[in-house]
Amino acid sequence: MFRAYNCVDTKTNGKIIGHFGSVYFTKIKICILFLGGKIMDIFCKIINNEISSYTIYEDDIVKVFLDINPSHTGHTLIVPKHHYQDLFDIDECTLNHILKIAREVSILLKKKLNYDGISLCENNGLCQEVKHFHLHLIPKYREEEKISIEEVYNKLIN
C-alpha cells in the first residue's frame, strides 16, 4: 500500500511543493493523502474522524461542522461525505439534500446566535481552496459578538 502526503500550495497553481510524511504545515493550504489510489483531502479526513471537528449535524449524506477559521461567528460548512470536487461534479440529489440541510442549519443558527442575515457561498475552480464540494453558511451581524469557536459550538448544541 502506497501512503504519502503531498502538500500543495494554492499560490503555486497546485504544484506539489513537498512530501512531508504526516506533518501538516499551516502555511501550506491543501494536503492530499493518496492511500490505495484514493484521494483524501482534509474534508475527507474530517468525515472519517481522522481529524476532529466541531460537528453540529451529521447524517448518511453530509457532515456539518464549524469552520475553524471563521469569517464571522457561526461560520459553518456543509460537506458531502462522498467526495465530489465541485458544483459540476456533484449529483442533483445530494445537492438538493445539502440545500435542505442548509435551511435547517440556518434556522438553528438564527435561533441560537441571532444573526441579522446569512450568506450561502460555494466556490469552484481557482477560488476553491479545498477541492471537495462544500457549502459555507456565513451569518452576518449588525453588531457581532466575537466569541470562540468552542463557545459557538456550545451554544449550538445546547
C-alpha positions as CSV (number, residue, x, y, z in Angstrom):
1,M,0.0,0.0,0.0
2,F,1.4,3.4,-1.0
3,R,0.9,6.1,1.6
4,A,2.2,9.7,1.2
5,Y,1.1,13.2,2.0
6,N,1.7,15.5,-0.9
7,C,1.3,19.1,0.2
8,V,0.2,21.6,-2.4
9,D,0.4,25.4,-2.1
10,T,-2.6,27.0,-3.9
11,K,-0.4,30.1,-4.7
12,T,1.7,27.9,-7.0
13,N,-1.3,26.7,-9.1
14,G,-1.4,23.3,-7.5
15,K,2.3,22.5,-7.9
16,I,3.4,19.9,-5.3
17,I,5.9,21.7,-3.1
18,G,6.8,19.0,-0.6
19,H,6.5,15.5,0.7
20,F,6.2,15.6,4.5
21,G,5.0,12.3,5.9
22,S,2.2,13.0,8.3
23,V,3.2,16.6,9.2
24,Y,0.9,19.4,8.3
25,F,2.3,22.9,8.0
26,T,0.0,25.9,8.4
27,K,1.5,27.9,5.5
28,I,0.5,25.1,3.2
29,K,-3.0,25.4,2.0
30,I,-4.1,21.8,1.0
31,C,-2.8,18.4,2.0
32,I,-3.9,15.4,-0.1
33,L,-3.5,11.8,1.1
34,F,-3.0,9.1,-1.6
35,L,-4.0,5.8,0.1
36,G,-4.5,2.8,-2.1
37,G,-5.2,5.1,-5.1
38,K,-7.9,7.1,-3.3
39,I,-7.5,10.8,-2.9
40,M,-8.4,12.1,0.5
41,D,-8.4,15.9,1.2
42,I,-8.8,17.5,4.7
43,F,-12.6,17.2,4.5
44,C,-12.4,13.5,3.8
45,K,-10.3,13.2,6.8
46,I,-12.8,15.1,8.9
47,I,-15.6,13.0,7.6
48,N,-13.7,9.8,8.5
49,N,-13.0,11.3,12.0
50,E,-9.2,11.3,11.4
51,I,-9.3,15.0,12.2
52,S,-11.6,16.3,14.9
53,S,-14.2,18.9,14.2
54,Y,-17.0,20.9,15.9
55,T,-19.7,18.8,14.2
56,I,-23.2,20.2,14.7
57,Y,-25.1,17.8,12.4
58,E,-24.5,14.6,10.6
59,D,-26.4,12.1,8.5
60,D,-25.6,9.4,5.9
61,I,-25.0,12.1,3.2
62,V,-23.4,15.1,4.9
63,K,-21.4,16.3,7.8
64,V,-21.9,19.8,9.1
65,F,-19.2,21.5,11.2
66,L,-18.0,24.9,12.3
67,D,-15.2,26.4,10.2
68,I,-12.0,26.6,12.3
69,N,-11.1,29.9,10.6
70,P,-14.5,31.6,10.7
71,S,-15.0,34.9,8.8
72,H,-18.0,35.5,11.2
73,T,-19.3,34.0,14.4
74,G,-21.1,30.7,13.5
75,H,-19.4,30.2,10.1
76,T,-20.4,26.7,9.2
77,L,-19.5,24.2,6.4
78,I,-21.8,21.6,4.9
79,V,-19.7,18.8,3.3
80,P,-21.0,15.7,1.5
81,K,-19.5,12.5,2.8
82,H,-18.9,11.3,-0.8
83,H,-16.1,13.1,-2.4
84,Y,-17.3,15.5,-5.1
85,Q,-14.8,18.0,-6.4
86,D,-17.2,20.9,-7.1
87,L,-20.6,22.0,-8.3
88,F,-20.0,20.4,-11.7
89,D,-19.2,17.0,-10.2
90,I,-22.0,16.6,-7.6
91,D,-25.2,14.8,-8.3
92,E,-28.6,16.7,-8.1
93,C,-30.0,14.5,-5.3
94,T,-27.0,15.3,-3.0
95,L,-27.1,18.9,-3.9
96,N,-30.8,19.1,-3.0
97,H,-30.1,17.4,0.3
98,I,-27.4,19.9,1.1
99,L,-29.7,22.8,0.4
100,K,-32.4,21.2,2.6
101,I,-29.8,20.9,5.4
102,A,-28.6,24.4,4.8
103,R,-32.1,25.7,5.5
104,E,-32.4,23.7,8.7
105,V,-28.9,24.7,10.0
106,S,-29.6,28.3,9.1
107,I,-32.7,28.2,11.3
108,L,-30.7,26.7,14.1
109,L,-28.0,29.4,13.7
110,K,-30.7,32.1,13.8
111,K,-32.3,30.7,16.9
112,K,-29.0,30.2,18.8
113,L,-26.9,33.1,17.5
114,N,-29.5,35.6,16.4
115,Y,-27.8,36.7,13.2
116,D,-29.2,39.6,11.1
117,G,-28.5,37.9,7.7
118,I,-26.8,34.9,6.3
119,S,-24.8,34.2,3.2
120,L,-24.5,30.9,1.4
121,C,-21.3,30.6,-0.6
122,E,-19.9,27.8,-2.7
123,N,-16.6,28.2,-4.6
124,N,-15.4,26.4,-7.8
125,G,-12.2,26.3,-9.7
126,L,-9.5,28.8,-8.9
127,C,-11.3,30.3,-5.9
128,Q,-11.9,26.8,-4.3
129,E,-9.3,26.3,-1.6
130,V,-10.2,22.7,-0.8
131,K,-11.1,20.6,-3.9
132,H,-14.1,18.9,-2.2
133,F,-17.6,20.4,-2.7
134,H,-18.7,22.3,0.4
135,L,-21.2,25.0,1.2
136,H,-20.4,27.8,3.5
137,L,-23.2,29.2,5.8
138,I,-21.9,32.6,6.9
139,P,-24.0,34.5,9.5
140,K,-23.8,38.3,9.4
141,Y,-24.5,40.7,12.3
142,R,-25.1,44.4,12.6
143,E,-23.0,44.2,15.9
144,E,-21.1,41.0,16.0
145,E,-20.1,39.4,19.4
146,K,-16.8,37.8,18.7
147,I,-16.7,34.5,20.7
148,S,-14.5,31.5,20.5
149,I,-15.4,28.5,18.3
150,E,-15.9,26.4,21.5
151,E,-18.4,28.9,22.8
152,V,-20.3,28.9,19.4
153,Y,-20.3,25.1,19.4
154,N,-21.7,25.0,23.0
155,K,-24.4,27.5,22.1
156,L,-25.5,25.4,19.1
157,I,-25.6,22.0,20.7
158,N,-27.3,23.1,24.0
